[in-house]
Each structure stands twice: as C-alpha cells, then as structure tokens.
Amino acid sequence: MGLTGLQIFKLLPKTNCGECGVPTCMAFAMALAQSKTTLDQCPYVSDEAKAQLESAAAPPIKKITIGTGDFERIMGDETELFRHDKRFNNETVLAIEVADTDDVAAKADNFNDLVFERVGLEFYTDALAVTNASGDADKFKAAVETAVEKTNRCLVLISEDPDAMAKALDVAADRKPLIYAATSDNYEKMVELANEKGCPLAVKGNDLMDTAELADKVVAAGGKDLVIDPGSRQTSQVVADLTQIRRAALKRIRTFGFPAMAFTTAEDPMEETSQAVTYMSNYAGMIVMKADEKEMLLPLQAWRQNLYTDPQKPIAVDPGIGEVGDVTADSPVYVTTNFSLTYYIVEGEIEASKVPGYLVAVDTDGVSVLTGFAGGKFTGETIAQAMKDLGIEEKVNHKNIIIPGGVAVIKGKLEDESGWNVTVGPREASGIPKFARENLS
C-alpha cells in the first residue's frame, strides 16, 4: 500500500458508519493497509483523499501488458523483494530470439512446438523476438510479417532504427509487441511510435546509471509503458543491476518503477539456460535467449513454475476420482492427497504398473501425504468422508482400497469408518508397479 494504517486513517472521514463492512474507520484503515479490502468500500471518502490513497496503493512496479488474446502476458505489478514474504505475481516472459536473416518460418514452427505438460498443467514459451540483424528495414518487416502469420504468441521487435521499427509495426502493431529499444540516439522517435501504436517500449542504456537518465528522458517525452534493459551483458553485472532496479522500485524511486529485462549471451545452450535461471531468480520480467531446444527449456519452465507458485499455497488438483487406464468395476482403488506433485507421481506409477486403477484425491489443501497426516487432513476419518462424498462405491463392485505405506497407522480407523478392506501399499510411489504385479495381477 505504501501507507501505514494510521496514515490511511487520517485521510478517512472518521464517521465509523460501518457501511464498509467493518465497525470503525480505524479497522477499515488497517484492513486497507493489509490489502484485505478496497477503497471503494468507503462511500464517504473525499476525492482528494481518494487520489492520495489510490496513488499510494498503486504497485511500485508498473503493470505492463504485451500480446493479445489467450497469449497476453503481464510483466511488473510486483510488490515483493523476497518471495517468501508474500509471492511474486507475474511469471518471467521467456522470449526466443530469431534474426531476420534466419529461416523465420522454420524457427517460428519450432517455437510453436515449445509446449510442455507438467503436473497436469500446460506451459509454453511466451514470445518470439525478431531481430533486425540484416539492418534492412524491408527485410525486417518481412520477417515480422512471417512471425505474425506463423504464431499467435507474443512478439518482441528488436531494432534501434526507428524507420525499420515503423515498417515492422505496420504489420504487427495490433499484436501489441514490445518495441526494443529506445536509446539516447532515437528515444524521441521511438516514444512517438510507441504512443501512436499503443505498444510498450523498452529503454536501453550503456549501464544502469545511463539507463536511469534515459528512462527519465523517455518519461518526460511522453513514454508511459516502459521496460528497462540496463544494458549490461556480463552475468554478475546483470544480476547486480536487476537487483538494484527491484530494490529502487520498491522504495518507490519512480525512475525504476518498471519491469526489467535481460538478454542471455552464453554460446553453449546449457550455459545459456543457467544464465536464464539466474536472471529469472533475480527479478527479470523478461528474458530474451537463443536456445530453443526442448531439453533446455523444460527445466527453465519447471523452475519458473516453482518460483512463481505462492509459497503459502501449494499447487493442488481438484479433489476427485481419477481413472488411470481402461478401468472397470473390478479395478483397484488407490488413495492419495490432492497435492499436484504427489497426485501426478502416483498416477504415473499406476499407469506404469499396467494395471488400470482408480485414484481418489482427498482434499488436504494441497499438502503431501505425511504433511496431511500430521495436520489431521489425511486420516481415516477424512479419507472415509471423501470416499463417501466422491461416490467411489458406485464405481466398483468391491470394497478394497490401497493406502500409502507411510500412513499405515490409519488402516484400522479407515476400515472402521468406511467399512472397506484396507491394504497398505508401498511407502514410495515408485514401488507401485512391483506392488501391482505381486498383488493385483
């Protein structure tokens, strides 16, 4: 919020009317400071106070949107330096670079194929960054036009030539690409293009201080939706600059109140991926890289998912009954929690066993088997209730259920509560194929 509860209270009408849903203006001010309510809940706040409070409530890093439709991506709108304090909001945008001297159509086809599935979720690489490597405005325009035709995902247009950028925007502006980049030599024309086409604009200096001065000039010239590239390319310096930008932004130094971006430079794809992981972990809102091999990008996508998961809210699947393979009324029934990683590991091992089965996911608020057991969320009582609520009895003609070996102690209670026969399965999911061969085939 930027203001304490007491500072907010001084700007409120102090009527204690209760129409906001809490009994006093002080209580409302405290709730507002903690982002537990919104200013529009107060019907009597003055316009002057509203303007001050809304300004204070604005995130320290501006929200920047690129792309359109289903592939629209957001950068910025962040409030934290440390992920464990709350959470990071908008995932780092991953852009794959392609030069206008390359076979853009083939590169775009490969780019479209960079889609992954992990723990039941689909991930894709976000943006295609077309570079004016040829220095030819017409060739750049043709390459951008091919990219527009070939992919619906976000675009980054890379050229410091305003004339080349203008031609490229003629065919791509409606896709809301990121324009890269405004420099000390071209920023006035680039700002004019960005404002005319309604596209965000990257600002690039020679170093962090030079970039800061340039960003102020761009804002003074009318630039609004900006992304900052500090200009550094050495890994250690990039990390230092990204960190300085985030720290300054959270202190509400408006020069740095925009998302930052970085370019990888390593020649080896594995080293380049390591660079990208480092930049992602240190506040890069966008990373532009050349590596486009699936085996390089999948680990990066997995790390991004983990980094941007709410640390106070585990990834969970919906509670329910999964069917693994061609199940019948005679198929075995397994039970686990609705923690995504646990659920999909167990599902994969059941599939590997070649014995089709049902998998009951009990709602444990997304925590693992042992954590759920320790917290009283994965017990004989809760499992029995879940079995009843989900209707597993209607799907099978037997009353046998398999529980994880790590919670064997709940066997008796589950049998008492459910009336089913309980078999203790392996402690680890990896033991399911052997267990199925020995007990279910």
N, C-alpha and C positions, 0 to 999 in steps of 0.2 A: 504494500500500500504506500510506503514512503512516509506515512504519518503514524504517530502512536495513537492509542485510543483516546488519551487525554487531549491531544491536539485536534483530533476529529470532533470530540465532544464540544470544544469551544466554538466550532463552526455550525453546530446543530441548533435548532430552535429552542431546545430545552423545555418542551411542553410536557414531556412524559405522558403523551397521549396514548401510547400503546398500540397505535394503528399500524406500526411497522412489524408487530408480532412479538415484540419484547416489551417488558413493562416500563423501562426508563430509557431516556436518551443516552445515558452513560452505558447501559447494557448494549444498546444498538451500536454505539461508537466502538466498543470493544469487539463486538461481532464483526463490524465492518473492517476493523484493523486486521482481523484474522481471516478475512475473505470468506466469512461464514454467512454473509448477507450482501445485498447490493444497495446502492444509494437510492435507487428508485422506489425502495420500500418506504421511504420517508416522504409523506405528502406535503410537508411544510418547510422543507429546506429551501433557503433563498437561492436565487440564481447565482449570486456572487459566491456563496459558499459552495454551490454545486460545481461551479467552474474550478474552484480551488481543489475540491475533493476529487473531481474527475481527473484533473491533471496529476494529482498525487497518486491516483490509483492506476494510471497508465503504466504498463510494464516498462522497465528500464531499457529493454532491448526491443526495438520496434518490430512489429509483425510484418513480414514481407512474404508475399504470395507470388509464386511462379506457376506457369502452366494453367490448364483449364480442365473442367470436367472431372472425370474419375481420377485423372492423373495429376491433379493440382497438388502442389506441395507448399508447405509453410516453413519459413525459417524465422528465427528470432522468437519474440514473445516469451523470452526466458526470464526467470526471476532468481535463479539459484547459482551459487558458485560451487557448492558441494551437493552432489546428487542425493546423499542420504538425508540432507536437511528437509527436502520435500520430494522433488523429482524434476528431471529435465522433460520438457514438453514436446518439442518438435524434432523428430529424427533428422540427423545429418543427411542432406541430399547428396547422393552419390551420382556423379556425372562422369561419363566415359568420353574421352576426347577423340575426335576424328578430324583429320585435316581435309581441306577441300582438294588436296592433291591425292587423297586416297580414293579407293572404290567406295564411295559413301553408301551406295545402295547395299553392298555386301556387308559393310560394317553395321549398317542400321538393322539388317536382318539378324545378324549375330547379337546385336544389342537387344532386340525384341525377345530373343531366346533366353536372356538372362533373368529367368524366373525360377524361384526356389520355393519348396514347401518344407516347413519346419514346425514341429509340434502343432500340426493342423492348421497353420497359417501360411498364407502365400506372400512371398516377398519378391520384389522386382527392383532392378536398378533404375534409378529415377529419371536421369536426364542424359541427353546426348549433347555434347559440347562441340559445336562445329567451329573449327579454327581457320582463319584466313591465312593459311600458310603460304599460299601462292602469291599473295599481295595483289591479286587481280580481283577487282570488285565484281565483275560479271561471273567469274568462276566461283567466287564465294556465294553469290546469290544462287547460282545453280545448285551448289552443294546444299545450301539451306533448303532450297525448294525440294530437293530429293529427300532430305531428312523429314520435312513436313509431310510428304506423301507416304513415307515409309513407316513412321512411328507416331503414335498418339501421346507419347510421354513428353515430359518437359524438355525444353531446349535452352541451351546457353549459346549465345552468338559471340564469338571471340574475334575481335578486330579493333585496332586502335585508329582505323581510318574511318572517319565519320561518313564519307561518301559510300564506302563499301557497306557500312552498317545500315545506311539508309536504304540501299538497294535490297539488302537481306530482309529488312523489316517490311518491305513492300509485300513479301510473300509469307512472313512469319509473325507479324505483329499481333494478329488475332489469337495466337497461341500463348501470348504473354511470356515471351522468353526473357531471360536475364541478359541484359546488354553488358558486355565486357569489352573495354573498360574505359572509364573516364580517367584521363591523365592530365598532368599540368599543361600539356600542349593542346588538348582537344576538348576539355571538360565543358566549355560553353556550348559547343555544338552537340555534344553527347547529351547534355541535360535537355537541350531543346528537343532532340529526338525522343528521349525517354518520356518527356511530358506530352509530346504530340501523340505518341503511340500508346501511352499508358502502360509502360513496361518498367520494371525495376532496373536500377543501374548500379553496376559495380564500380568502385573507386579504387584505383591502384596508384600508390606512390612508390618511391625508391626504398623507403624504410618506414618505420612506424611513425616517426615524427613528421616526415614529409607527407605521409598518408593523412595524418590528422589535419595538417594545414590544408591539404587538398579537399578533404571532406567538408571543412568549414566553407571553403570557396564554393563547392558544389551546392551546399545548402543555401548559401547566400544567392547563388544564381538561380535558385528555384527547384533544386533537386529535393525529392521527398523520400522515395522508397529506395534506400541505398543498401548495398552490401559492401563490406570493407575487405579489401585484399591488402595487407600491409606491405606486400612486395617482396618479402623475404622468401628464400627458397631453401636455405640450409635448415635441416630438420630441427636442430636445437633452437635456432633463432625463430623459426615458425612457431614452435611451442611457446617460447617466451612471449612472442607478440600476441598470439591468440589469448594467452592467459592475461596479459596486460589489458587487452581490449575488453575481456569479460569483466575483470576487476573494475576497470574505469567505468564501464557501462552500469554496473550495479551500484556504483557510487553516484550515479546519475550525472556523469560528465557527458553531456549531450553529443559531443563530437563522436564518441564511441558508442552511441546508443543504437547501433545497427548490428545485424548478424555479420559474422566474419567468415571468410572462405580461404581455402588453401589449395595449392597445386602440389601433387607428388612429383618427384624428379628422378627417383632411382630407376636404373635401366633394367635391373632384374625384377620380374613380376612379383616374386616373393618379398623382396626388399621393399618394393613399392607398396604392397599390401600392408607390410609392417608400418611403413610411414603413415598410411591412411588410418590404421588403427590408432596410432599415436595422436594424429590430428583430431580424429573423432573423439578421443578421450579427453582432449583439451580444447573443447568448445568450438570446433569448426562447424559452421552452419551448412557449409557445402564443401565437398572435396572433389576436385577435378583430377582424374587419373587416366592413364593409358591402358592399364591392364584390364583385359576384358575376357579372361578365361574363367570359366565357372568355378574351377577348383581354387582360384584366388579370391573370388568374390563371395563364395558361400561362407567362409569363416568370418569375413568382414560383415556380412549381413547378420550372422548369428551374434557377433559382438554388438552390433548396433541394436539388435532386439533386446539384448540383456541390459545394455547401458541405458536405454530409454524405457525400461519397464519400471513402473512405480515400485520402489523398494519396500513400500508398506502394503503393497497389494500384489500378491503373486499372480502369475498368468494361470488362468483356470479355464477348464472346459465346462460346458453346461452339465449339471447332474443328469444322468440318464442311463439308458441301456444301449451299449454299443454291440453291434453284431460283427464279429470277425470271421470272415469266410462264409461259406454256404451253410448257415446254421439250420438246425431242425429242432423239433421239440425234445430230442434226446441229447442235444449238445450240452457240454458242461457250462457251468456258470462260475465266473471269477468275479472278485470284488476288489476295488481299489479306490483311491481318492480322486477328486477332480482337479488335482494339480496337473497342469498340462504335461509337464515333462514326465512325471510318473505315469500318467494315463497312456501317453503315446509310446513310451518304452514298453509297458506291459502289453499294449495292443500289438506292437511289433513282434514281441516274443511269442504271443499266442498265434499270430499268423505264421511265424517261423516253425511252430510246432506241427503244422499241417493238420491240426485237429480243430475244426471250427468251434467257436465258443462265444458265449455272451459275456460282456464285460460291464458290470454295474459300477458306475462312477458315483460315489457318495459325496454329497456336498460337505466339504471340510473347509470352506472359504479359501480353497486353492492351496492348501498346505499338504505336505507329503504324508506318507503313512505313519511314520513314527512321530512326527510332529503333531499330526491329527490325533493320534492315540494319546500322546502326552497332554494335549489340550482338551481332551474329552469330546473330540469331534469325530473320531473314528473308533467307535466302541461297539460292543454287542448290541446295545440299545439303538444307537444311531443307524447302524447298518440294517438292523431288522426293520426300523421305521422306513428307511429308504427303499428296501425291498418291497414293502407294502405299498408305499406311495407310488413307486415306479411300475408296479404290476408285473414283476418278473415271474410270479407264479402262473400268470396267464400265458406265458410264452413257452413254458417247458412242462413236460409230463412227469417230472421227478422233483425231489426236494433235496438237492445236493448242491452245496456251494463251497467254493475254494477260497480261502483267505490267505493273505501274505504270511509267510512263516515268521516274520518279525513281530507279529502281534498274535502269536499262537495262544496267548493267555486269554484272549476273548472268546475262544472256541465254545466253552461251556455256556457263557452268558448268551451268545448268539443263538445257540441251539435252544436255550430256554425261551428266549424272546421271539424267535421266528418259527420254531417247530421244524426247522430244516436240519439235515445232517451236515455237519461242517467238517471239511477236510483241510488240514493245514498244508499249504503249498510251500514252495521253496522260499527261502529268505530273500533271495535276489531274483529279479525278473529274468535274468539270464538263465536261471535254472528251469524255466517253464518248459522248454522243448523236451528236455530229458524227463521231467516230471510227467508230461503228457504221454510220452512214449511208454513209460513204465506203468502208468496208472489209468490212462484213458483210451488206449488203442486196443 
